[in-house]
């Protein structure tokens, strides 16, 4: 029996950066990548778009990277037919950004180029391949700065804590030990609200699925096997 995963992307929304994770995919899994419209920034609009693309006739597991966590929790709280579990990867249900960061002029800052050194420090780590850094820069250039800024504004005000409290869907949280963007407080907040959330800590930077895909698949596979056996 194969297990179907629906992959929800990070801030860029393109889904292009799932390449390393998909390349490491065990044969027993199938995967569908959802790519968001390049002009949508609000969680409410993205939720409507996402719902129209969820499987209608098969079971599936939602895997939400960073920015997409609140969307996955909203859907998980409703427990739609077919949804078996939610995996949050380096994500959050309420804004992970300190208050003072919300006052920065993101519309201006997002127009600036992204030096490779900055991308390594914040996102992929200093051990990442040059190819991954180039792909990350190319993806960032594909999305308009205003869209990135708008999504950051959405992150600044999001709080799906109540949705998480209502979510009975099995939930796994993957935390990167060296995450420079989403700190451990986000995982701890999720555990306080939903104590049965399973948390796995893996060595790696924020973009865990790109830099430690084999380890991530190992944890995700075990989570799915446990809950299939318990069903």
Secondary structure by P-SEA (a helix, b strand, c coil): cbbbbbbbbccccccccaaaaaaaccccbbbbbbbcccccccaaaaaaaaaacccccbbbbbbbcccaaaaaaaaaaaccccccbbbbccccccccccccccccaaaaaaaccccaaaaaaccccccccaaaaaaaaaaaaaccaaaaaaaaaaaacccaaaaaaacccbbbbbbbcccccccaaaaaaaaaacccbbbbbbccccccccccaaaaaaaaaaaaaaaaaac
